Amino acid sequence: MPRKKKKRISIEEIKSRAPKIIFYTDKLRINLNSMNSLSFWFEKYPHGKYVVND
C-alpha cells in the first residue's frame, strides 16, 4: 500500500499565517499555538505580555 506524502509547507506560507497567540518581551517575540505553551513562557518571563488573534 502506498504511503501518503506529507504536504510540504514553504517558509512564505508559515510567515503569512496569522499566529493565534503572540508572547513578547522587550527582546523576544514568540508565536504560540496553545494556552499551555503560554503558561510555560510566563514562568520563564513573568513580565512578558501576550496578544490573542482570532
N, CA, C, O and CB atoms as a CASP TS submission, in Angstrom:
PFRMAT TS
TARGET T0000
AUTHOR 0000-0000-0000
METHOD Language model
MODEL 1
PARENT N/A
ATOM      1  N   MET     1       0.833  -1.171   0.000  1.00  0.00           N
ATOM      2  CA  MET     1       0.000   0.000   0.000  1.00  0.00           C
ATOM      3  C   MET     1       0.885   1.243   0.000  1.00  0.00           C
ATOM      4  O   MET     1       1.786   1.343   0.833  1.00  0.00           O
ATOM      5  CB  MET     1      -0.952  -0.007   1.207  1.00  0.00           C
ATOM      6  N   PRO     2       0.661   2.179  -0.893  1.00  0.00           N
ATOM      7  CA  PRO     2       1.495   3.385  -0.902  1.00  0.00           C
ATOM      8  C   PRO     2       1.170   4.285   0.283  1.00  0.00           C
ATOM      9  O   PRO     2       0.022   4.403   0.711  1.00  0.00           O
ATOM     10  CB  PRO     2       1.308   4.157  -2.214  1.00  0.00           C
ATOM     11  N   ARG     3       2.202   4.903   0.786  1.00  0.00           N
ATOM     12  CA  ARG     3       2.029   5.822   1.908  1.00  0.00           C
ATOM     13  C   ARG     3       1.725   7.213   1.370  1.00  0.00           C
ATOM     14  O   ARG     3       2.153   7.590   0.280  1.00  0.00           O
ATOM     15  CB  ARG     3       3.292   5.844   2.814  1.00  0.00           C
ATOM     16  N   LYS     4       0.979   7.954   2.163  1.00  0.00           N
ATOM     17  CA  LYS     4       0.675   9.325   1.777  1.00  0.00           C
ATOM     18  C   LYS     4       1.859  10.219   2.124  1.00  0.00           C
ATOM     19  O   LYS     4       2.440  10.100   3.203  1.00  0.00           O
ATOM     20  CB  LYS     4      -0.617   9.825   2.475  1.00  0.00           C
ATOM     21  N   LYS     5       2.201  11.084   1.237  1.00  0.00           N
ATOM     22  CA  LYS     5       3.275  12.026   1.499  1.00  0.00           C
ATOM     23  C   LYS     5       2.704  13.236   2.210  1.00  0.00           C
ATOM     24  O   LYS     5       1.620  13.713   1.874  1.00  0.00           O
ATOM     25  CB  LYS     5       3.989  12.440   0.195  1.00  0.00           C
ATOM     26  N   LYS     6       3.438  13.726   3.190  1.00  0.00           N
ATOM     27  CA  LYS     6       3.015  14.920   3.903  1.00  0.00           C
ATOM     28  C   LYS     6       3.200  16.122   3.000  1.00  0.00           C
ATOM     29  O   LYS     6       4.167  16.206   2.243  1.00  0.00           O
ATOM     30  CB  LYS     6       3.804  15.095   5.221  1.00  0.00           C
ATOM     31  N   LYS     7       2.271  17.041   3.087  1.00  0.00           N
ATOM     32  CA  LYS     7       2.363  18.250   2.294  1.00  0.00           C
ATOM     33  C   LYS     7       3.483  19.133   2.850  1.00  0.00           C
ATOM     34  O   LYS     7       3.544  19.394   4.051  1.00  0.00           O
ATOM     35  CB  LYS     7       1.010  19.006   2.286  1.00  0.00           C
ATOM     36  N   ARG     8       4.340  19.575   1.983  1.00  0.00           N
ATOM     37  CA  ARG     8       5.434  20.457   2.401  1.00  0.00           C
ATOM     38  C   ARG     8       4.925  21.884   2.441  1.00  0.00           C
ATOM     39  O   ARG     8       4.217  22.332   1.539  1.00  0.00           O
ATOM     40  CB  ARG     8       6.658  20.336   1.445  1.00  0.00           C
ATOM     41  N   ILE     9       5.289  22.582   3.482  1.00  0.00           N
ATOM     42  CA  ILE     9       4.867  23.966   3.657  1.00  0.00           C
ATOM     43  C   ILE     9       6.079  24.856   3.458  1.00  0.00           C
ATOM     44  O   ILE     9       7.141  24.612   4.030  1.00  0.00           O
ATOM     45  CB  ILE     9       4.223  24.197   5.059  1.00  0.00           C
ATOM     46  N   SER    10       5.918  25.871   2.658  1.00  0.00           N
ATOM     47  CA  SER    10       7.032  26.778   2.415  1.00  0.00           C
ATOM     48  C   SER    10       7.144  27.797   3.554  1.00  0.00           C
ATOM     49  O   SER    10       6.199  28.010   4.313  1.00  0.00           O
ATOM     50  CB  SER    10       6.857  27.498   1.058  1.00  0.00           C
ATOM     51  N   ILE    11       8.284  28.399   3.650  1.00  0.00           N
ATOM     52  CA  ILE    11       8.529  29.400   4.689  1.00  0.00           C
ATOM     53  C   ILE    11       7.602  30.600   4.495  1.00  0.00           C
ATOM     54  O   ILE    11       7.147  31.197   5.471  1.00  0.00           O
ATOM     55  CB  ILE    11      10.009  29.853   4.673  1.00  0.00           C
ATOM     56  N   GLU    12       7.327  30.950   3.260  1.00  0.00           N
ATOM     57  CA  GLU    12       6.437  32.081   2.991  1.00  0.00           C
ATOM     58  C   GLU    12       5.027  31.812   3.516  1.00  0.00           C
ATOM     59  O   GLU    12       4.370  32.713   4.037  1.00  0.00           O
ATOM     60  CB  GLU    12       6.391  32.376   1.486  1.00  0.00           C
ATOM     61  N   GLU    13       4.566  30.566   3.377  1.00  0.00           N
ATOM     62  CA  GLU    13       3.247  30.218   3.884  1.00  0.00           C
ATOM     63  C   GLU    13       3.200  30.336   5.406  1.00  0.00           C
ATOM     64  O   GLU    13       2.219  30.822   5.969  1.00  0.00           O
ATOM     65  CB  GLU    13       2.868  28.799   3.450  1.00  0.00           C
ATOM     66  N   ILE    14       4.258  29.893   6.059  1.00  0.00           N
ATOM     67  CA  ILE    14       4.313  29.968   7.525  1.00  0.00           C
ATOM     68  C   ILE    14       4.315  31.422   7.982  1.00  0.00           C
ATOM     69  O   ILE    14       3.625  31.775   8.938  1.00  0.00           O
ATOM     70  CB  ILE    14       5.565  29.238   8.063  1.00  0.00           C
ATOM     71  N   LYS    15       5.085  32.259   7.306  1.00  0.00           N
ATOM     72  CA  LYS    15       5.155  33.671   7.681  1.00  0.00           C
ATOM     73  C   LYS    15       3.854  34.407   7.401  1.00  0.00           C
ATOM     74  O   LYS    15       3.528  35.365   8.102  1.00  0.00           O
ATOM     75  CB  LYS    15       6.290  34.347   6.944  1.00  0.00           C
ATOM     76  N   SER    16       3.102  33.978   6.385  1.00  0.00           N
ATOM     77  CA  SER    16       1.873  34.676   6.024  1.00  0.00           C
ATOM     78  C   SER    16       0.704  34.330   6.949  1.00  0.00           C
ATOM     79  O   SER    16      -0.275  35.074   7.006  1.00  0.00           O
ATOM     80  CB  SER    16       1.504  34.352   4.595  1.00  0.00           C
ATOM     81  N   ARG    17       0.793  33.215   7.671  1.00  0.00           N
ATOM     82  CA  ARG    17      -0.265  32.841   8.605  1.00  0.00           C
ATOM     83  C   ARG    17      -0.292  33.808   9.785  1.00  0.00           C
ATOM     84  O   ARG    17       0.749  34.297  10.224  1.00  0.00           O
ATOM     85  CB  ARG    17      -0.067  31.394   9.099  1.00  0.00           C
ATOM     86  N   ALA    18      -1.471  34.071  10.283  1.00  0.00           N
ATOM     87  CA  ALA    18      -1.595  34.877  11.491  1.00  0.00           C
ATOM     88  C   ALA    18      -1.510  33.949  12.691  1.00  0.00           C
ATOM     89  O   ALA    18      -2.363  33.075  12.845  1.00  0.00           O
ATOM     90  CB  ALA    18      -2.930  35.690  11.501  1.00  0.00           C
ATOM     91  N   PRO    19      -0.501  34.112  13.551  1.00  0.00           N
ATOM     92  CA  PRO    19      -0.395  33.232  14.723  1.00  0.00           C
ATOM     93  C   PRO    19      -1.544  33.481  15.688  1.00  0.00           C
ATOM     94  O   PRO    19      -2.058  34.596  15.779  1.00  0.00           O
ATOM     95  CB  PRO    19       0.951  33.442  15.440  1.00  0.00           C
ATOM     96  N   LYS    20      -1.942  32.447  16.402  1.00  0.00           N
ATOM     97  CA  LYS    20      -3.059  32.564  17.324  1.00  0.00           C
ATOM     98  C   LYS    20      -2.684  33.351  18.571  1.00  0.00           C
ATOM     99  O   LYS    20      -3.457  34.196  19.025  1.00  0.00           O
ATOM    100  CB  LYS    20      -3.558  31.192  17.712  1.00  0.00           C
ATOM    101  N   ILE    21      -1.518  33.088  19.125  1.00  0.00           N
ATOM    102  CA  ILE    21      -1.069  33.766  20.345  1.00  0.00           C
ATOM    103  C   ILE    21       0.349  34.269  20.112  1.00  0.00           C
ATOM    104  O   ILE    21       1.205  33.525  19.631  1.00  0.00           O
ATOM    105  CB  ILE    21      -1.132  32.810  21.593  1.00  0.00           C
ATOM    106  N   ILE    22       0.595  35.519  20.449  1.00  0.00           N
ATOM    107  CA  ILE    22       1.940  36.085  20.344  1.00  0.00           C
ATOM    108  C   ILE    22       2.369  36.500  21.740  1.00  0.00           C
ATOM    109  O   ILE    22       1.729  37.339  22.374  1.00  0.00           O
ATOM    110  CB  ILE    22       1.986  37.302  19.346  1.00  0.00           C
ATOM    111  N   PHE    23       3.455  35.908  22.212  1.00  0.00           N
ATOM    112  CA  PHE    23       4.047  36.257  23.506  1.00  0.00           C
ATOM    113  C   PHE    23       5.281  37.088  23.225  1.00  0.00           C
ATOM    114  O   PHE    23       6.109  36.714  22.394  1.00  0.00           O
ATOM    115  CB  PHE    23       4.400  34.979  24.357  1.00  0.00           C
ATOM    116  N   TYR    24       5.413  38.219  23.916  1.00  0.00           N
ATOM    117  CA  TYR    24       6.567  39.066  23.653  1.00  0.00           C
ATOM    118  C   TYR    24       7.078  39.738  24.916  1.00  0.00           C
ATOM    119  O   TYR    24       6.335  39.997  25.863  1.00  0.00           O
ATOM    120  CB  TYR    24       6.222  40.111  22.620  1.00  0.00           C
ATOM    121  N   THR    25       8.387  40.012  24.889  1.00  0.00           N
ATOM    122  CA  THR    25       9.060  40.796  25.912  1.00  0.00           C
ATOM    123  C   THR    25       9.820  41.894  25.180  1.00  0.00           C
ATOM    124  O   THR    25       9.586  42.115  23.991  1.00  0.00           O
ATOM    125  CB  THR    25      10.022  39.906  26.805  1.00  0.00           C
ATOM    126  N   ASP    26      10.716  42.580  25.860  1.00  0.00           N
ATOM    127  CA  ASP    26      11.472  43.645  25.210  1.00  0.00           C
ATOM    128  C   ASP    26      12.356  43.118  24.085  1.00  0.00           C
ATOM    129  O   ASP    26      12.509  43.779  23.058  1.00  0.00           O
ATOM    130  CB  ASP    26      12.321  44.372  26.230  1.00  0.00           C
ATOM    131  N   LYS    27      12.941  41.934  24.269  1.00  0.00           N
ATOM    132  CA  LYS    27      13.893  41.402  23.296  1.00  0.00           C
ATOM    133  C   LYS    27      13.452  40.094  22.651  1.00  0.00           C
ATOM    134  O   LYS    27      14.246  39.474  21.942  1.00  0.00           O
ATOM    135  CB  LYS    27      15.215  41.199  23.955  1.00  0.00           C
ATOM    136  N   LEU    28      12.219  39.653  22.869  1.00  0.00           N
ATOM    137  CA  LEU    28      11.803  38.330  22.446  1.00  0.00           C
ATOM    138  C   LEU    28      10.380  38.376  21.910  1.00  0.00           C
ATOM    139  O   LEU    28       9.526  39.058  22.475  1.00  0.00           O
ATOM    140  CB  LEU    28      11.911  37.333  23.604  1.00  0.00           C
ATOM    141  N   ARG    29      10.120  37.654  20.821  1.00  0.00           N
ATOM    142  CA  ARG    29       8.773  37.530  20.262  1.00  0.00           C
ATOM    143  C   ARG    29       8.570  36.086  19.842  1.00  0.00           C
ATOM    144  O   ARG    29       9.349  35.562  19.045  1.00  0.00           O
ATOM    145  CB  ARG    29       8.558  38.505  19.054  1.00  0.00           C
ATOM    146  N   ILE    30       7.523  35.423  20.368  1.00  0.00           N
ATOM    147  CA  ILE    30       7.299  34.006  20.113  1.00  0.00           C
ATOM    148  C   ILE    30       5.859  33.801  19.676  1.00  0.00           C
ATOM    149  O   ILE    30       4.937  34.332  20.296  1.00  0.00           O
ATOM    150  CB  ILE    30       7.619  33.156  21.367  1.00  0.00           C
ATOM    151  N   ASN    31       5.661  33.030  18.606  1.00  0.00           N
ATOM    152  CA  ASN    31       4.337  32.664  18.130  1.00  0.00           C
ATOM    153  C   ASN    31       3.945  31.339  18.761  1.00  0.00           C
ATOM    154  O   ASN    31       4.680  30.356  18.660  1.00  0.00           O
ATOM    155  CB  ASN    31       4.301  32.577  16.579  1.00  0.00           C
ATOM    156  N   LEU    32       2.783  31.309  19.413  1.00  0.00           N
ATOM    157  CA  LEU    32       2.348  30.115  20.129  1.00  0.00           C
ATOM    158  C   LEU    32       1.023  29.605  19.582  1.00  0.00           C
ATOM    159  O   LEU    32       0.272  30.348  18.950  1.00  0.00           O
ATOM    160  CB  LEU    32       2.225  30.404  21.623  1.00  0.00           C
ATOM    161  N   ASN    33       0.742  28.327  19.831  1.00  0.00           N
ATOM    162  CA  ASN    33      -0.497  27.718  19.363  1.00  0.00           C
ATOM    163  C   ASN    33      -1.486  27.410  20.477  1.00  0.00           C
ATOM    164  O   ASN    33      -2.681  27.276  20.213  1.00  0.00           O
ATOM    165  CB  ASN    33      -0.188  26.465  18.623  1.00  0.00           C
ATOM    166  N   SER    34      -1.020  27.296  21.709  1.00  0.00           N
ATOM    167  CA  SER    34      -1.929  26.897  22.776  1.00  0.00           C
ATOM    168  C   SER    34      -1.658  27.697  24.049  1.00  0.00           C
ATOM    169  O   SER    34      -0.595  28.292  24.223  1.00  0.00           O
ATOM    170  CB  SER    34      -1.799  25.395  23.054  1.00  0.00           C
ATOM    171  N   MET    35      -2.643  27.688  24.917  1.00  0.00           N
ATOM    172  CA  MET    35      -2.507  28.385  26.190  1.00  0.00           C
ATOM    173  C   MET    35      -1.534  27.656  27.115  1.00  0.00           C
ATOM    174  O   MET    35      -0.949  28.285  27.997  1.00  0.00           O
ATOM    175  CB  MET    35      -3.871  28.527  26.865  1.00  0.00           C
ATOM    176  N   ASN    36      -1.347  26.355  26.938  1.00  0.00           N
ATOM    177  CA  ASN    36      -0.377  25.607  27.747  1.00  0.00           C
ATOM    178  C   ASN    36       1.035  26.118  27.494  1.00  0.00           C
ATOM    179  O   ASN    36       1.817  26.274  28.431  1.00  0.00           O
ATOM    180  CB  ASN    36      -0.458  24.099  27.440  1.00  0.00           C
ATOM    181  N   SER    37       1.357  26.373  26.254  1.00  0.00           N
ATOM    182  CA  SER    37       2.682  26.895  25.950  1.00  0.00           C
ATOM    183  C   SER    37       2.836  28.328  26.460  1.00  0.00           C
ATOM    184  O   SER    37       3.944  28.761  26.778  1.00  0.00           O
ATOM    185  CB  SER    37       2.943  26.837  24.441  1.00  0.00           C
ATOM    186  N   LEU    38       1.735  29.057  26.536  1.00  0.00           N
ATOM    187  CA  LEU    38       1.782  30.412  27.075  1.00  0.00           C
ATOM    188  C   LEU    38       2.156  30.386  28.555  1.00  0.00           C
ATOM    189  O   LEU    38       2.948  31.214  29.004  1.00  0.00           O
ATOM    190  CB  LEU    38       0.429  31.119  26.877  1.00  0.00           C
ATOM    191  N   SER    39       1.604  29.460  29.307  1.00  0.00           N
ATOM    192  CA  SER    39       1.933  29.369  30.733  1.00  0.00           C
ATOM    193  C   SER    39       3.406  29.004  30.933  1.00  0.00           C
ATOM    194  O   SER    39       4.034  29.467  31.885  1.00  0.00           O
ATOM    195  CB  SER    39       1.032  28.331  31.426  1.00  0.00           C
ATOM    196  N   PHE    40       3.955  28.181  30.047  1.00  0.00           N
ATOM    197  CA  PHE    40       5.380  27.828  30.111  1.00  0.00           C
ATOM    198  C   PHE    40       6.241  29.076  29.971  1.00  0.00           C
ATOM    199  O   PHE    40       7.188  29.259  30.736  1.00  0.00           O
ATOM    200  CB  PHE    40       5.742  26.805  29.011  1.00  0.00           C
ATOM    201  N   TRP    41       5.925  29.944  29.000  1.00  0.00           N
ATOM    202  CA  TRP    41       6.743  31.131  28.762  1.00  0.00           C
ATOM    203  C   TRP    41       6.543  32.176  29.855  1.00  0.00           C
ATOM    204  O   TRP    41       7.456  32.951  30.140  1.00  0.00           O
ATOM    205  CB  TRP    41       6.414  31.733  27.399  1.00  0.00           C
ATOM    206  N   PHE    42       5.345  32.206  30.478  1.00  0.00           N
ATOM    207  CA  PHE    42       5.148  33.129  31.596  1.00  0.00           C
ATOM    208  C   PHE    42       5.971  32.720  32.813  1.00  0.00           C
ATOM    209  O   PHE    42       6.365  33.576  33.604  1.00  0.00           O
ATOM    210  CB  PHE    42       3.671  33.199  31.970  1.00  0.00           C
ATOM    211  N   GLU    43       6.233  31.442  32.972  1.00  0.00           N
ATOM    212  CA  GLU    43       7.099  31.004  34.073  1.00  0.00           C
ATOM    213  C   GLU    43       8.522  31.510  33.865  1.00  0.00           C
ATOM    214  O   GLU    43       9.187  31.906  34.822  1.00  0.00           O
ATOM    215  CB  GLU    43       7.092  29.464  34.193  1.00  0.00           C
ATOM    216  N   LYS    44       8.989  31.498  32.624  1.00  0.00           N
ATOM    217  CA  LYS    44      10.346  31.959  32.330  1.00  0.00           C
ATOM    218  C   LYS    44      10.448  33.476  32.332  1.00  0.00           C
ATOM    219  O   LYS    44      11.431  34.037  32.817  1.00  0.00           O
ATOM    220  CB  LYS    44      10.802  31.420  30.989  1.00  0.00           C
ATOM    221  N   TYR    45       9.426  34.146  31.784  1.00  0.00           N
ATOM    222  CA  TYR    45       9.421  35.609  31.668  1.00  0.00           C
ATOM    223  C   TYR    45       8.125  36.150  32.280  1.00  0.00           C
ATOM    224  O   TYR    45       7.160  36.390  31.555  1.00  0.00           O
ATOM    225  CB  TYR    45       9.560  36.058  30.167  1.00  0.00           C
ATOM    226  N   PRO    46       8.091  36.344  33.598  1.00  0.00           N
ATOM    227  CA  PRO    46       6.840  36.769  34.250  1.00  0.00           C
ATOM    228  C   PRO    46       6.364  38.162  33.849  1.00  0.00           C
ATOM    229  O   PRO    46       5.186  38.476  34.020  1.00  0.00           O
ATOM    230  CB  PRO    46       7.016  36.730  35.734  1.00  0.00           C
ATOM    231  N   HIS    47       7.250  39.004  33.320  1.00  0.00           N
ATOM    232  CA  HIS    47       6.840  40.349  32.921  1.00  0.00           C
ATOM    233  C   HIS    47       6.484  40.430  31.447  1.00  0.00           C
ATOM    234  O   HIS    47       6.307  41.523  30.909  1.00  0.00           O
ATOM    235  CB  HIS    47       7.938  41.339  33.231  1.00  0.00           C
ATOM    236  N   GLY    48       6.377  39.290  30.794  1.00  0.00           N
ATOM    237  CA  GLY    48       6.027  39.255  29.366  1.00  0.00           C
ATOM    238  C   GLY    48       4.571  39.618  29.143  1.00  0.00           C
ATOM    239  O   GLY    48       3.773  39.629  30.081  1.00  0.00           O
ATOM    240  N   LYS    49       4.230  39.913  27.900  1.00  0.00           N
ATOM    241  CA  LYS    49       2.858  40.257  27.511  1.00  0.00           C
ATOM    242  C   LYS    49       2.446  39.345  26.375  1.00  0.00           C
ATOM    243  O   LYS    49       3.289  38.711  25.741  1.00  0.00           O
ATOM    244  CB  LYS    49       2.736  41.762  27.093  1.00  0.00           C
ATOM    245  N   TYR    50       1.139  39.278  26.114  1.00  0.00           N
ATOM    246  CA  TYR    50       0.677  38.445  25.015  1.00  0.00           C
ATOM    247  C   TYR    50      -0.534  39.061  24.334  1.00  0.00           C
ATOM    248  O   TYR    50      -1.251  39.875  24.916  1.00  0.00           O
ATOM    249  CB  TYR    50       0.345  37.047  25.512  1.00  0.00           C
ATOM    250  N   VAL    51      -0.746  38.649  23.078  1.00  0.00           N
ATOM    251  CA  VAL    51      -1.867  39.095  22.266  1.00  0.00           C
ATOM    252  C   VAL    51      -2.498  37.845  21.672  1.00  0.00           C
ATOM    253  O   VAL    51      -1.789  36.962  21.189  1.00  0.00           O
ATOM    254  CB  VAL    51      -1.417  40.113  21.145  1.00  0.00           C
ATOM    255  N   VAL    52      -3.834  37.761  21.702  1.00  0.00           N
ATOM    256  CA  VAL    52      -4.535  36.618  21.128  1.00  0.00           C
ATOM    257  C   VAL    52      -5.291  37.081  19.894  1.00  0.00           C
ATOM    258  O   VAL    52      -6.119  37.990  19.967  1.00  0.00           O
ATOM    259  CB  VAL    52      -5.502  35.970  22.162  1.00  0.00           C
ATOM    260  N   ASN    53      -5.000  36.444  18.744  1.00  0.00           N
ATOM    261  CA  ASN    53      -5.693  36.743  17.497  1.00  0.00           C
ATOM    262  C   ASN    53      -6.703  35.644  17.217  1.00  0.00           C
ATOM    263  O   ASN    53      -6.402  34.460  17.367  1.00  0.00           O
ATOM    264  CB  ASN    53      -4.692  36.886  16.320  1.00  0.00           C
ATOM    265  N   ASP    54      -7.892  36.035  16.812  1.00  0.00           N
ATOM    266  CA  ASP    54      -8.915  35.026  16.458  1.00  0.00           C
ATOM    267  C   ASP    54      -9.178  35.039  14.989  1.00  0.00           C
ATOM    268  O   ASP    54     -10.003  34.265  14.503  1.00  0.00           O
ATOM    269  CB  ASP    54     -10.221  35.269  17.214  1.00  0.00           C
TER
END
